[in-house]
Amino acid sequence: MAMTLNEETRIILRKFKIPMTAKEIYKEIKKRGHIQLRTATPIASLNSGLYRDIKNKGNKSDFIKIEKMSKIGKYVRYYAINKAK
C-alpha cells in the first residue's frame, strides 16, 4: 500500500525532530524513494498540501507551521509535528 504525502512528511518530521521547510522535507522524501510526485512543481505541491491540512484541520492537524523572517527580509515557512494534538 502506497503512503500518502502527509504520511511521508509525518515520518520525516518525527525522524529529524526539527522544523523543516517544504524543500527540505521534499529532499528527504526523494531520498527515501517511497513516493514519487508527478508534478512539475513538487515543492510547491507539498507546501500547499501541508498549508491546506493545517488550515482545514486547525489544532487537529498533525502539522504546525512556523514562519520566520529570513536574513534577506523574506518570510520562510517551516513545518513541524503538532505536539499539542
RASULVEN-V832240 format. One line per field, one symbol per residue. phi: phi as a letter, one per 20 degrees, with the letter a starting at -180 (. if undefined). burial: 1 if it has 24 or more other ideal C-beta (glycine too) atoms within 12 Angstrom, else 0. Layout:
phi->???
burial->???
This chain:
phi->.feefffffgfffffelcfcfgffffgfffffmebcedbfcfffffgfffffgfffelfeffccdcdceefendfdedcbfefff
burial->0000110111011000001111011101100000101000001001101110110000001111100000000000111111000
